[in-house]
């Protein structure tokens, strides 16, 4: 690209990826959108209203959000209203945190303004807030709570943490969502259902508000006496590559996802949704976080009485914490694989020529083993490639939304968070290269075994 074209492209990016400064001030008129709930039209069900909200006539007539529709229709809004006794309705897998910051910024004359001095929040202790409600909930309780908007209950900042989101819990969110949030929540749930990687920041139509979103698919290795199935049948699990070392219990590979979206009308009124999967023992329980007063989306890294009020800062902190979590999971997984494959290198240091034999046995066991291992390696490698590509695209554009020139203390904190994320991405790049090298090694070995059949 020539100089002038590159310059125009840069100016375009600078114009597009700029945080709207109006979000720093209470947008009282737009707050009414929080009270405008999603309601079905005519003979529509609530699921149909949710899936069709702000849809385009150019959307595919078939298969559009079909997986999400099937997931939501496993539950019933009537059951959310009644005393139905069922695990998916009664299980307390939601932790709600509602609160309001009614301080604002005051000038030298003590006159209150509808904005905050973020430097004072970053350097000191932010206010705990007012009208605080922190409680574990089941799907029916969540549905009942969200029938009224959070503004009607005196809250402005709402954090909803969900572990192992069930169809009932998803329907409770869908059937009580503000209308302006419906398209955001629809795409968020679709990506979550499909175990898809995604990083993005966007403005709502007409700059009504904003969304901050990430999805982090990963695979985790655990030792369990028996395989733990995902009762929702969203995620897969299976036996891991056998180890030559003695183990206390069999090893299983679990598929998992961490998904977060923050959608708001300004920096005062916003809702954060965080979905994690803990069915295989990935982190602490909701009861643990609640009883100790810890921020669940942050994995307990911060007490709830020390809240983050800036939506971009909260997004970065959660992203940093969860990136570090999945990087450790990926690292443990690849290290375990490397330990399993050390025997493939024994021929280099062995005088026993049989170790290096390429001859397959009668039932082609070695060919089958190499094929199975290569399939596993490609699955893991491709997952890392998708995430790294998403991060690199995010780094070229949306990351500019996190530039904070007006508040130095806050900007320095954000830069530190982004540096930590970049460090974890570097580790994931190394793990991706390690997997690729193993894929190439097993492809060569499998080819060698196949060719050797013609020698004898």
GIQUIWO-V181534 format. One record per residue. N is the residue number from 1. RES is the residue in one small letter. SS is DSSP state (a for helix, b for strand, c for the rest). PSI is psi in whole degrees, 0 to 359 (999 if undefined). OMEGA is omega in degrees with one decimal (none if undefined). Layout:
[[N;RES;SS;PSI;OMEGA] [N;RES;SS;PSI;OMEGA]]
//
This chain:
[[1;x;c;134;-177.7] [2;x;c;171;-175.1] [3;x;a;306;-178.9] [4;x;a;320;-179.6] [5;x;a;319;178.9] [6;x;a;322;179.7] [7;x;a;318;178.4] [8;x;a;320;179.0] [9;x;a;319;-179.9] [10;x;a;318;179.0] [11;x;a;324;178.3] [12;x;a;316;179.6] [13;x;a;317;180.0] [14;x;a;327;-179.5] [15;x;a;321;-174.3] [16;x;a;313;-170.9] [17;x;c;58;179.2] [18;x;c;127;179.0] [19;x;c;131;-178.1] [20;x;c;119;-176.0] [21;x;a;344;178.4] [22;x;a;337;-179.5] [23;x;a;341;179.7] [24;x;a;342;-177.5] [25;x;c;141;178.0] [26;x;c;121;177.1] [27;x;c;78;-170.4] [28;x;c;324;-178.6] [29;x;c;320;-178.7] [30;x;a;343;179.7] [31;x;a;338;178.1] [32;x;a;336;178.6] [33;x;a;335;179.0] [34;x;a;334;-178.5] [35;x;a;351;-178.4] [36;x;c;99;-173.5] [37;x;b;157;175.9] [38;x;c;125;178.6] [39;x;c;140;179.3] [40;x;c;151;175.3] [41;x;c;136;174.9] [42;x;c;235;-177.6] [43;x;c;13;-179.6] [44;x;c;147;165.8] [45;x;c;167;179.2] [46;x;a;326;178.2] [47;x;a;317;178.6] [48;x;a;319;178.2] [49;x;a;319;179.7] [50;x;a;315;-177.1] [51;x;a;334;-177.6] [52;x;a;353;-175.7] [53;x;c;124;179.8] [54;x;c;29;178.0] [55;x;c;161;-178.3] [56;x;c;148;174.7] [57;x;c;346;179.4] [58;x;c;359;177.6] [59;x;c;148;178.5] [60;x;c;134;-177.5] [61;x;c;339;179.9] [62;x;c;156;175.5] [63;x;c;359;-177.8] [64;x;c;115;-178.9] [65;x;c;29;-177.3] [66;x;a;320;180.0] [67;x;a;319;178.1] [68;x;a;320;178.0] [69;x;a;313;-179.6] [70;x;a;320;-179.2] [71;x;a;315;-178.5] [72;x;a;324;-176.0] [73;x;c;1;170.8] [74;x;c;348;177.9] [75;x;c;169;-177.7] [76;x;c;135;177.5] [77;x;a;327;177.4] [78;x;a;321;179.2] [79;x;a;331;176.7] [80;x;a;332;-178.4] [81;x;a;336;-172.4] [82;x;c;186;-179.1] [83;x;c;37;178.6] [84;x;c;133;177.7] [85;x;c;109;178.6] [86;x;c;146;-175.7] [87;x;a;316;-174.6] [88;x;a;341;177.5] [89;x;a;330;-172.8] [90;x;a;342;-177.7] [91;x;c;129;179.8] [92;x;c;85;-179.3] [93;x;c;20;178.4] [94;x;b;138;173.6] [95;x;b;118;-176.4] [96;x;b;138;174.6] [97;x;b;105;177.2] [98;x;b;140;174.3] [99;x;b;169;-177.7] [100;x;b;135;174.4] [101;x;c;106;-174.9] [102;x;c;21;-176.7] [103;x;c;296;-175.8] [104;x;c;182;-176.1] [105;x;b;139;177.3] [106;x;b;137;-178.8] [107;x;c;187;-175.0] [108;x;c;337;178.1] [109;x;c;11;178.2] [110;x;c;20;177.4] [111;x;c;129;-175.6] [112;x;b;137;178.4] [113;x;b;162;179.2] [114;x;c;53;177.1] [115;x;c;169;-178.4] [116;x;c;154;169.7] [117;x;c;95;-173.1] [118;x;a;336;177.3] [119;x;a;319;179.7] [120;x;a;327;177.4] [121;x;a;320;-177.2] [122;x;a;325;-174.7] [123;x;a;334;-178.6] [124;x;c;210;178.8] [125;x;c;119;179.8] [126;x;c;158;178.1] [127;x;c;146;178.9] [128;x;c;332;178.4] [129;x;c;176;179.9] [130;x;b;167;179.2] [131;x;b;48;-174.5] [132;x;b;133;172.8] [133;x;b;117;175.5] [134;x;b;118;-177.0] [135;x;b;142;169.8] [136;x;b;147;-178.1] [137;x;b;155;166.3] [138;x;c;181;-174.7] [139;x;a;320;-179.0] [140;x;a;320;179.0] [141;x;a;322;176.8] [142;x;a;317;178.4] [143;x;a;312;-179.0] [144;x;a;319;-178.6] [145;x;a;321;-173.6] [146;x;a;359;175.4] [147;x;c;329;171.2] [148;x;c;145;178.5] [149;x;c;157;-178.5] [150;x;c;334;177.4] [151;x;c;324;178.5] [152;x;c;334;179.3] [153;x;c;5;174.9] [154;x;c;11;179.3] [155;x;c;159;174.7] [156;x;c;328;178.3] [157;x;b;122;-178.7] [158;x;b;129;175.6] [159;x;b;123;179.9] [160;x;b;112;178.1] [161;x;b;127;-176.7] [162;x;b;126;174.1] [163;x;b;131;179.2] [164;x;c;63;-173.7] [165;x;c;120;178.5] [166;x;c;169;176.2] [167;x;a;323;-179.9] [168;x;a;318;178.9] [169;x;a;317;178.3] [170;x;a;318;179.7] [171;x;a;325;177.4] [172;x;a;322;177.5] [173;x;a;314;-175.8] [174;x;a;314;-172.4] [175;x;c;354;179.7] [176;x;c;14;-174.9] [177;x;c;145;169.6] [178;x;b;147;-174.7] [179;x;a;321;-176.5] [180;x;a;337;-180.0] [181;x;a;345;-171.6] [182;x;a;311;-180.0] [183;x;a;324;178.9] [184;x;a;312;-178.5] [185;x;a;326;178.9] [186;x;a;310;-180.0] [187;x;a;324;178.1] [188;x;a;312;-179.1] [189;x;a;324;178.2] [190;x;a;315;178.7] [191;x;a;322;178.6] [192;x;a;313;-179.5] [193;x;a;319;-173.5] [194;x;c;7;176.8] [195;x;c;44;-173.1] [196;x;c;144;174.1] [197;x;c;143;179.2] [198;x;b;138;172.4] [199;x;b;128;-178.9] [200;x;b;150;171.4] [201;x;b;134;-179.7] [202;x;b;161;175.7] [203;x;b;142;174.1] [204;x;c;159;-179.5] [205;x;a;139;-179.2] [206;x;a;24;-179.4] [207;x;a;36;176.4] [208;x;c;325;-178.7] [209;x;c;206;-172.8] [210;x;b;161;170.7] [211;x;b;141;174.5] [212;x;b;124;-168.7] [213;x;b;140;168.8] [214;x;b;148;174.7] [215;x;b;125;-176.7] [216;x;b;92;172.9] [217;x;b;146;176.8] [218;x;b;173;177.1] [219;x;b;139;-176.3] [220;x;b;143;179.6] [221;x;b;128;179.6] [222;x;b;152;172.1] [223;x;b;122;178.1] [224;x;c;148;177.2] [225;x;c;322;176.8] [226;x;c;154;179.4] [227;x;c;134;178.5] [228;x;c;116;-177.9] [229;x;c;145;170.1] [230;x;c;111;-175.3] [231;x;c;339;178.5] [232;x;c;345;-177.2] [233;x;c;32;174.4] [234;x;c;326;-174.2] [235;x;c;150;-177.4] [236;x;c;161;172.9] [237;x;b;156;-178.7] [238;x;b;168;178.9] [239;x;b;143;-179.4] [240;x;c;168;178.7] [241;x;c;131;-176.6] [242;x;c;146;178.1] [243;x;c;149;175.8] [244;x;c;349;178.9] [245;x;c;151;178.4] [246;x;c;137;179.6] [247;x;c;150;178.9] [248;x;c;324;-178.3] [249;x;c;161;176.0] [250;x;c;154;179.0] [251;x;b;139;179.4] [252;x;b;147;176.9] [253;x;b;123;-176.6] [254;x;b;136;175.6] [255;x;b;136;-176.7] [256;x;b;170;-176.7] [257;x;b;143;170.6] [258;x;b;122;-176.6] [259;x;b;134;-178.9] [260;x;b;136;170.7] [261;x;b;138;172.8] [262;x;b;125;179.3] [263;x;b;130;-175.5] [264;x;b;165;177.1] [265;x;c;335;172.8] [266;x;c;190;-177.5] [267;x;c;4;177.2] [268;x;c;314;-175.5] [269;x;c;105;-179.9] [270;x;b;157;-179.9] [271;x;b;133;176.1] [272;x;b;130;174.7] [273;x;b;128;178.3] [274;x;b;121;180.0] [275;x;b;124;176.0] [276;x;b;167;179.1] [277;x;c;113;-173.0] [278;x;c;11;-173.0] [279;x;c;339;-179.6] [280;x;c;10;177.1] [281;x;c;43;-176.6] [282;x;c;333;-179.7] [283;x;c;185;-175.9] [284;x;c;165;-178.9] [285;x;c;166;175.4] [286;x;a;320;179.1] [287;x;a;321;179.4] [288;x;a;310;-179.6] [289;x;a;317;-175.4] [290;x;a;313;-176.3] [291;x;a;332;-179.0] [292;x;a;1;178.2] [293;x;c;45;-177.3] [294;x;b;149;179.0] [295;x;c;113;-174.5] [296;x;c;313;178.5] [297;x;c;331;177.0] [298;x;c;7;-179.7] [299;x;c;26;179.0] [300;x;c;12;-175.9] [301;x;c;352;-176.0] [302;x;c;139;176.9] [303;x;b;149;-177.9] [304;x;c;341;178.1] [305;x;c;2;177.1] [306;x;c;64;-168.7] [307;x;c;158;171.8] [308;x;c;124;-176.7] [309;x;c;337;-179.7] [310;x;c;122;-175.1] [311;x;a;323;178.6] [312;x;a;321;178.6] [313;x;a;318;179.5] [314;x;a;318;177.4] [315;x;a;313;-178.8] [316;x;a;319;-179.7] [317;x;a;316;178.6] [318;x;a;317;179.5] [319;x;a;315;179.6] [320;x;a;313;-178.9] [321;x;a;314;-176.8] [322;x;a;329;174.9] [323;x;a;318;178.7] [324;x;a;322;178.1] [325;x;a;309;-175.8] [326;x;a;331;176.7] [327;x;a;319;177.2] [328;x;a;321;177.4] [329;x;a;314;178.3] [330;x;a;318;-179.2] [331;x;a;315;177.8] [332;x;a;320;-178.2] [333;x;a;313;-177.9] [334;x;a;322;176.7] [335;x;a;318;177.7] [336;x;a;320;177.6] [337;x;a;317;179.6] [338;x;a;321;177.7] [339;x;a;322;179.6] [340;x;a;326;-171.9] [341;x;a;2;179.9] [342;x;a;329;-178.5] [343;x;a;337;178.7] [344;x;a;342;-178.8] [345;x;a;3;-176.5] [346;x;a;331;-177.9] [347;x;a;335;-179.8] [348;x;a;327;-175.0] [349;x;a;10;-175.9] [350;x;c;145;175.0] [351;x;c;354;-179.7] [352;x;c;107;-176.1] [353;x;a;341;-179.2] [354;x;a;335;178.6] [355;x;a;326;-175.9] [356;x;a;9;-176.5] [357;x;c;140;176.8] [358;x;c;359;-175.8] [359;x;c;125;178.9] [360;x;c;159;177.5] [361;x;c;181;-174.8] [362;x;c;307;-177.6] [363;x;c;18;179.1] [364;x;c;41;-176.6] [365;x;a;320;-177.8] [366;x;a;321;177.3] [367;x;a;317;179.0] [368;x;a;319;180.0] [369;x;a;313;-179.3] [370;x;a;322;179.8] [371;x;a;316;179.6] [372;x;a;316;-180.0] [373;x;a;319;179.7] [374;x;a;321;177.5] [375;x;a;317;178.3] [376;x;a;313;-179.2] [377;x;a;320;179.3] [378;x;a;321;177.4] [379;x;a;311;-178.3] [380;x;a;317;-179.7] [381;x;a;314;-177.7] [382;x;a;325;177.5] [383;x;a;319;178.1] [384;x;a;322;177.7] [385;x;a;316;-178.7] [386;x;a;318;-179.8] [387;x;a;315;-178.1] [388;x;a;320;175.9] [389;x;a;318;-179.9] [390;x;a;318;178.5] [391;x;a;317;-178.6] [392;x;a;322;175.3] [393;x;a;320;177.3] [394;x;a;320;-177.6] [395;x;a;333;-179.7] [396;x;a;341;-173.0] [397;x;c;279;-169.5] [398;x;a;340;-179.7] [399;x;a;338;179.1] [400;x;a;342;176.0] [401;x;a;344;-176.9] [402;x;a;17;172.3] [403;x;c;127;-177.0] [404;x;c;92;-177.4] [405;x;c;334;-174.2] [406;x;c;336;-176.7] [407;x;c;102;-172.3] [408;x;a;314;-176.4] [409;x;a;317;179.2] [410;x;a;320;179.3] [411;x;a;320;179.3] [412;x;a;322;177.3] [413;x;a;317;179.8] [414;x;a;319;178.5] [415;x;a;322;178.2] [416;x;a;319;177.7] [417;x;a;316;-179.9] [418;x;a;324;177.6] [419;x;a;321;178.0] [420;x;a;320;177.1] [421;x;a;316;-179.2] [422;x;a;324;177.0] [423;x;a;317;178.3] [424;x;a;323;177.2] [425;x;a;322;177.2] [426;x;a;320;176.6] [427;x;a;320;178.7] [428;x;a;326;176.1] [429;x;a;319;177.8] [430;x;a;316;-180.0] [431;x;a;323;176.9] [432;x;a;317;178.3] [433;x;a;321;178.4] [434;x;a;317;178.4] [435;x;a;320;179.8] [436;x;a;319;178.5] [437;x;a;321;178.2] [438;x;a;323;176.3] [439;x;a;313;179.7] [440;x;a;321;-179.9] [441;x;a;314;-177.6] [442;x;a;330;173.7] [443;x;a;318;179.2] [444;x;a;316;-179.7] [445;x;a;318;179.5] [446;x;a;321;177.3] [447;x;a;321;179.6] [448;x;a;319;178.2] [449;x;a;320;-179.9] [450;x;a;316;-179.1] [451;x;a;329;-177.2] [452;x;a;341;179.4] [453;x;c;334;-177.7] [454;x;c;354;-176.9] [455;x;c;338;-170.3] [456;x;c;999;none]]
//
